[in-house]
Amino acid sequence: MRVTNTFPALLHAFFHDWLVRQRNASHHTVLAYRDAWRLLLRFVAAREHRDVATLRLDDLTATTILVFLDHVEADRHATIATRNCRLAAIHSFFTFVADREPLAAAQCAAVLRIPTKRR
């Protein structure tokens, strides 16, 4: 039996079906989330020495997300508010995934426990 990578399908459904159609998110919110995900995926791909297209949901652990958020602040010199906006985009996706992928519930819960940073 061949296991397929459901991550691209989940990410597509998150942006096109859930964020835009069901949540009626503003165009600016969609762009901000897109930018956050673009940065995250490129960061994880570079860290794993792989192409973005080969990433799987399992690659996005809570530890990896925390390292990414530290990278956003330290290396990209972003403010805490920007860091928290990136985290909001990540939290939103993992809330979406938790409802659709029961096998990823523990991973989603771990990511959703990452707190926003206070200023």
mmCIF file of the C-alpha atoms, coordinates in Angstrom:
data_MODEL
# 
_entry.id   MODEL 
# 
loop_
_atom_site.group_PDB 
_atom_site.id 
_atom_site.type_symbol 
_atom_site.label_atom_id 
_atom_site.label_alt_id 
_atom_site.label_comp_id 
_atom_site.label_asym_id 
_atom_site.label_entity_id 
_atom_site.label_seq_id 
_atom_site.pdbx_PDB_ins_code 
_atom_site.Cartn_x 
_atom_site.Cartn_y 
_atom_site.Cartn_z 
_atom_site.occupancy 
_atom_site.B_iso_or_equiv 
_atom_site.pdbx_formal_charge 
_atom_site.auth_seq_id 
_atom_site.auth_comp_id 
_atom_site.auth_asym_id 
_atom_site.auth_atom_id 
_atom_site.pdbx_PDB_model_num 
ATOM 1   C CA . MET A 1 1   ? 0.000   0.000  0.000  1.00 0.00 ? 1   MET A CA 1 
ATOM 2   C CA . ARG A 1 2   ? 1.362   3.406  -0.980 1.00 0.00 ? 2   ARG A CA 1 
ATOM 3   C CA . VAL A 1 3   ? 0.893   6.291  1.442  1.00 0.00 ? 3   VAL A CA 1 
ATOM 4   C CA . THR A 1 4   ? 0.204   9.608  -0.256 1.00 0.00 ? 4   THR A CA 1 
ATOM 5   C CA . ASN A 1 5   ? 1.242   12.986 1.044  1.00 0.00 ? 5   ASN A CA 1 
ATOM 6   C CA . THR A 1 6   ? -1.969  14.692 2.147  1.00 0.00 ? 6   THR A CA 1 
ATOM 7   C CA . PHE A 1 7   ? -0.169  17.866 3.248  1.00 0.00 ? 7   PHE A CA 1 
ATOM 8   C CA . PRO A 1 8   ? -0.444  19.708 -0.107 1.00 0.00 ? 8   PRO A CA 1 
ATOM 9   C CA . ALA A 1 9   ? -4.150  18.876 -0.303 1.00 0.00 ? 9   ALA A CA 1 
ATOM 10  C CA . LEU A 1 10  ? -4.706  20.073 3.261  1.00 0.00 ? 10  LEU A CA 1 
ATOM 11  C CA . LEU A 1 11  ? -2.856  23.328 2.630  1.00 0.00 ? 11  LEU A CA 1 
ATOM 12  C CA . HIS A 1 12  ? -4.847  23.924 -0.553 1.00 0.00 ? 12  HIS A CA 1 
ATOM 13  C CA . ALA A 1 13  ? -8.155  23.204 1.187  1.00 0.00 ? 13  ALA A CA 1 
ATOM 14  C CA . PHE A 1 14  ? -7.162  25.471 4.085  1.00 0.00 ? 14  PHE A CA 1 
ATOM 15  C CA . PHE A 1 15  ? -6.573  28.459 1.817  1.00 0.00 ? 15  PHE A CA 1 
ATOM 16  C CA . HIS A 1 16  ? -9.232  27.958 -0.831 1.00 0.00 ? 16  HIS A CA 1 
ATOM 17  C CA . ASP A 1 17  ? -12.102 26.208 0.899  1.00 0.00 ? 17  ASP A CA 1 
ATOM 18  C CA . TRP A 1 18  ? -11.840 27.118 4.550  1.00 0.00 ? 18  TRP A CA 1 
ATOM 19  C CA . LEU A 1 19  ? -10.099 30.483 4.851  1.00 0.00 ? 19  LEU A CA 1 
ATOM 20  C CA . VAL A 1 20  ? -11.746 32.165 1.875  1.00 0.00 ? 20  VAL A CA 1 
ATOM 21  C CA . ARG A 1 21  ? -15.116 30.437 1.492  1.00 0.00 ? 21  ARG A CA 1 
ATOM 22  C CA . GLN A 1 22  ? -16.049 29.375 5.008  1.00 0.00 ? 22  GLN A CA 1 
ATOM 23  C CA . ARG A 1 23  ? -14.283 31.955 7.189  1.00 0.00 ? 23  ARG A CA 1 
ATOM 24  C CA . ASN A 1 24  ? -14.695 34.808 4.677  1.00 0.00 ? 24  ASN A CA 1 
ATOM 25  C CA . ALA A 1 25  ? -11.225 36.088 5.574  1.00 0.00 ? 25  ALA A CA 1 
ATOM 26  C CA . SER A 1 26  ? -10.192 39.404 4.111  1.00 0.00 ? 26  SER A CA 1 
ATOM 27  C CA . HIS A 1 27  ? -7.846  39.547 1.159  1.00 0.00 ? 27  HIS A CA 1 
ATOM 28  C CA . HIS A 1 28  ? -5.154  41.030 3.416  1.00 0.00 ? 28  HIS A CA 1 
ATOM 29  C CA . THR A 1 29  ? -5.494  38.179 5.901  1.00 0.00 ? 29  THR A CA 1 
ATOM 30  C CA . VAL A 1 30  ? -5.159  35.612 3.130  1.00 0.00 ? 30  VAL A CA 1 
ATOM 31  C CA . LEU A 1 31  ? -2.028  37.368 1.839  1.00 0.00 ? 31  LEU A CA 1 
ATOM 32  C CA . ALA A 1 32  ? -0.515  37.580 5.331  1.00 0.00 ? 32  ALA A CA 1 
ATOM 33  C CA . TYR A 1 33  ? -1.202  33.884 5.932  1.00 0.00 ? 33  TYR A CA 1 
ATOM 34  C CA . ARG A 1 34  ? 0.219   33.025 2.516  1.00 0.00 ? 34  ARG A CA 1 
ATOM 35  C CA . ASP A 1 35  ? 3.402   34.955 3.289  1.00 0.00 ? 35  ASP A CA 1 
ATOM 36  C CA . ALA A 1 36  ? 3.728   33.287 6.693  1.00 0.00 ? 36  ALA A CA 1 
ATOM 37  C CA . TRP A 1 37  ? 3.358   29.853 5.130  1.00 0.00 ? 37  TRP A CA 1 
ATOM 38  C CA . ARG A 1 38  ? 5.778   30.672 2.333  1.00 0.00 ? 38  ARG A CA 1 
ATOM 39  C CA . LEU A 1 39  ? 8.427   31.637 4.910  1.00 0.00 ? 39  LEU A CA 1 
ATOM 40  C CA . LEU A 1 40  ? 7.725   28.595 7.063  1.00 0.00 ? 40  LEU A CA 1 
ATOM 41  C CA . LEU A 1 41  ? 7.858   26.111 4.203  1.00 0.00 ? 41  LEU A CA 1 
ATOM 42  C CA . ARG A 1 42  ? 11.091  27.553 2.831  1.00 0.00 ? 42  ARG A CA 1 
ATOM 43  C CA . PHE A 1 43  ? 12.618  27.527 6.312  1.00 0.00 ? 43  PHE A CA 1 
ATOM 44  C CA . VAL A 1 44  ? 11.662  23.894 6.981  1.00 0.00 ? 44  VAL A CA 1 
ATOM 45  C CA . ALA A 1 45  ? 12.793  22.782 3.523  1.00 0.00 ? 45  ALA A CA 1 
ATOM 46  C CA . ALA A 1 46  ? 16.202  24.414 4.003  1.00 0.00 ? 46  ALA A CA 1 
ATOM 47  C CA . ARG A 1 47  ? 16.518  22.934 7.491  1.00 0.00 ? 47  ARG A CA 1 
ATOM 48  C CA . GLU A 1 48  ? 15.636  19.457 6.238  1.00 0.00 ? 48  GLU A CA 1 
ATOM 49  C CA . HIS A 1 49  ? 17.754  19.803 3.046  1.00 0.00 ? 49  HIS A CA 1 
ATOM 50  C CA . ARG A 1 50  ? 14.722  19.009 0.902  1.00 0.00 ? 50  ARG A CA 1 
ATOM 51  C CA . ASP A 1 51  ? 12.497  20.679 -1.632 1.00 0.00 ? 51  ASP A CA 1 
ATOM 52  C CA . VAL A 1 52  ? 9.345   22.409 -0.439 1.00 0.00 ? 52  VAL A CA 1 
ATOM 53  C CA . ALA A 1 53  ? 7.298   20.083 -2.634 1.00 0.00 ? 53  ALA A CA 1 
ATOM 54  C CA . THR A 1 54  ? 8.515   17.031 -0.686 1.00 0.00 ? 54  THR A CA 1 
ATOM 55  C CA . LEU A 1 55  ? 7.576   18.310 2.777  1.00 0.00 ? 55  LEU A CA 1 
ATOM 56  C CA . ARG A 1 56  ? 5.034   16.357 4.765  1.00 0.00 ? 56  ARG A CA 1 
ATOM 57  C CA . LEU A 1 57  ? 2.769   17.341 7.626  1.00 0.00 ? 57  LEU A CA 1 
ATOM 58  C CA . ASP A 1 58  ? 5.023   15.314 9.945  1.00 0.00 ? 58  ASP A CA 1 
ATOM 59  C CA . ASP A 1 59  ? 7.878   17.741 9.188  1.00 0.00 ? 59  ASP A CA 1 
ATOM 60  C CA . LEU A 1 60  ? 5.988   20.541 10.935 1.00 0.00 ? 60  LEU A CA 1 
ATOM 61  C CA . THR A 1 61  ? 6.501   19.628 14.570 1.00 0.00 ? 61  THR A CA 1 
ATOM 62  C CA . ALA A 1 62  ? 6.026   22.004 17.480 1.00 0.00 ? 62  ALA A CA 1 
ATOM 63  C CA . THR A 1 63  ? 9.799   22.108 17.943 1.00 0.00 ? 63  THR A CA 1 
ATOM 64  C CA . THR A 1 64  ? 10.315  23.057 14.303 1.00 0.00 ? 64  THR A CA 1 
ATOM 65  C CA . ILE A 1 65  ? 7.658   25.770 14.572 1.00 0.00 ? 65  ILE A CA 1 
ATOM 66  C CA . LEU A 1 66  ? 9.382   27.202 17.671 1.00 0.00 ? 66  LEU A CA 1 
ATOM 67  C CA . VAL A 1 67  ? 12.740  27.257 15.876 1.00 0.00 ? 67  VAL A CA 1 
ATOM 68  C CA . PHE A 1 68  ? 11.059  29.003 12.934 1.00 0.00 ? 68  PHE A CA 1 
ATOM 69  C CA . LEU A 1 69  ? 9.524   31.637 15.221 1.00 0.00 ? 69  LEU A CA 1 
ATOM 70  C CA . ASP A 1 70  ? 12.927  32.256 16.807 1.00 0.00 ? 70  ASP A CA 1 
ATOM 71  C CA . HIS A 1 71  ? 14.354  32.615 13.287 1.00 0.00 ? 71  HIS A CA 1 
ATOM 72  C CA . VAL A 1 72  ? 11.669  35.167 12.419 1.00 0.00 ? 72  VAL A CA 1 
ATOM 73  C CA . GLU A 1 73  ? 12.620  37.290 15.417 1.00 0.00 ? 73  GLU A CA 1 
ATOM 74  C CA . ALA A 1 74  ? 16.390  36.852 15.522 1.00 0.00 ? 74  ALA A CA 1 
ATOM 75  C CA . ASP A 1 75  ? 17.466  36.429 11.901 1.00 0.00 ? 75  ASP A CA 1 
ATOM 76  C CA . ARG A 1 76  ? 14.720  38.332 10.093 1.00 0.00 ? 76  ARG A CA 1 
ATOM 77  C CA . HIS A 1 77  ? 14.600  41.050 12.805 1.00 0.00 ? 77  HIS A CA 1 
ATOM 78  C CA . ALA A 1 78  ? 10.814  40.938 12.981 1.00 0.00 ? 78  ALA A CA 1 
ATOM 79  C CA . THR A 1 79  ? 8.878   42.413 15.865 1.00 0.00 ? 79  THR A CA 1 
ATOM 80  C CA . ILE A 1 80  ? 7.022   40.336 18.411 1.00 0.00 ? 80  ILE A CA 1 
ATOM 81  C CA . ALA A 1 81  ? 3.773   41.419 16.740 1.00 0.00 ? 81  ALA A CA 1 
ATOM 82  C CA . THR A 1 82  ? 4.982   40.025 13.400 1.00 0.00 ? 82  THR A CA 1 
ATOM 83  C CA . ARG A 1 83  ? 6.085   36.811 15.103 1.00 0.00 ? 83  ARG A CA 1 
ATOM 84  C CA . ASN A 1 84  ? 2.637   36.468 16.661 1.00 0.00 ? 84  ASN A CA 1 
ATOM 85  C CA . CYS A 1 85  ? 0.959   37.076 13.285 1.00 0.00 ? 85  CYS A CA 1 
ATOM 86  C CA . ARG A 1 86  ? 3.026   34.253 11.782 1.00 0.00 ? 86  ARG A CA 1 
ATOM 87  C CA . LEU A 1 87  ? 2.019   32.043 14.692 1.00 0.00 ? 87  LEU A CA 1 
ATOM 88  C CA . ALA A 1 88  ? -1.661  32.946 14.176 1.00 0.00 ? 88  ALA A CA 1 
ATOM 89  C CA . ALA A 1 89  ? -1.444  31.706 10.572 1.00 0.00 ? 89  ALA A CA 1 
ATOM 90  C CA . ILE A 1 90  ? 0.144   28.465 11.769 1.00 0.00 ? 90  ILE A CA 1 
ATOM 91  C CA . HIS A 1 91  ? -2.389  28.006 14.576 1.00 0.00 ? 91  HIS A CA 1 
ATOM 92  C CA . SER A 1 92  ? -5.252  28.579 12.160 1.00 0.00 ? 92  SER A CA 1 
ATOM 93  C CA . PHE A 1 93  ? -3.985  25.846 9.840  1.00 0.00 ? 93  PHE A CA 1 
ATOM 94  C CA . PHE A 1 94  ? -3.447  23.335 12.630 1.00 0.00 ? 94  PHE A CA 1 
ATOM 95  C CA . THR A 1 95  ? -6.939  24.040 13.991 1.00 0.00 ? 95  THR A CA 1 
ATOM 96  C CA . PHE A 1 96  ? -8.241  23.252 10.508 1.00 0.00 ? 96  PHE A CA 1 
ATOM 97  C CA . VAL A 1 97  ? -6.143  20.065 10.286 1.00 0.00 ? 97  VAL A CA 1 
ATOM 98  C CA . ALA A 1 98  ? -7.183  18.829 13.740 1.00 0.00 ? 98  ALA A CA 1 
ATOM 99  C CA . ASP A 1 99  ? -10.773 18.775 12.541 1.00 0.00 ? 99  ASP A CA 1 
ATOM 100 C CA . ARG A 1 100 ? -9.963  16.807 9.370  1.00 0.00 ? 100 ARG A CA 1 
ATOM 101 C CA . GLU A 1 101 ? -7.054  14.486 10.200 1.00 0.00 ? 101 GLU A CA 1 
ATOM 102 C CA . PRO A 1 102 ? -7.667  12.555 13.426 1.00 0.00 ? 102 PRO A CA 1 
ATOM 103 C CA . LEU A 1 103 ? -4.295  10.815 13.175 1.00 0.00 ? 103 LEU A CA 1 
ATOM 104 C CA . ALA A 1 104 ? -2.566  14.211 13.431 1.00 0.00 ? 104 ALA A CA 1 
ATOM 105 C CA . ALA A 1 105 ? -4.435  15.241 16.584 1.00 0.00 ? 105 ALA A CA 1 
ATOM 106 C CA . ALA A 1 106 ? -1.424  14.959 18.903 1.00 0.00 ? 106 ALA A CA 1 
ATOM 107 C CA . GLN A 1 107 ? 0.799   16.925 16.522 1.00 0.00 ? 107 GLN A CA 1 
ATOM 108 C CA . CYS A 1 108 ? -1.885  19.600 16.116 1.00 0.00 ? 108 CYS A CA 1 
ATOM 109 C CA . ALA A 1 109 ? -2.374  19.848 19.879 1.00 0.00 ? 109 ALA A CA 1 
ATOM 110 C CA . ALA A 1 110 ? 1.365   20.307 20.417 1.00 0.00 ? 110 ALA A CA 1 
ATOM 111 C CA . VAL A 1 111 ? 1.540   23.115 17.849 1.00 0.00 ? 111 VAL A CA 1 
ATOM 112 C CA . LEU A 1 112 ? -1.607  24.757 19.191 1.00 0.00 ? 112 LEU A CA 1 
ATOM 113 C CA . ARG A 1 113 ? -0.035  24.851 22.682 1.00 0.00 ? 113 ARG A CA 1 
ATOM 114 C CA . ILE A 1 114 ? 2.664   27.254 21.423 1.00 0.00 ? 114 ILE A CA 1 
ATOM 115 C CA . PRO A 1 115 ? 1.752   30.528 23.131 1.00 0.00 ? 115 PRO A CA 1 
ATOM 116 C CA . THR A 1 116 ? 1.860   33.982 21.646 1.00 0.00 ? 116 THR A CA 1 
ATOM 117 C CA . LYS A 1 117 ? 4.677   36.104 22.948 1.00 0.00 ? 117 LYS A CA 1 
ATOM 118 C CA . ARG A 1 118 ? 3.967   39.105 25.123 1.00 0.00 ? 118 ARG A CA 1 
ATOM 119 C CA . ARG A 1 119 ? 5.524   42.435 24.327 1.00 0.00 ? 119 ARG A CA 1 
# 
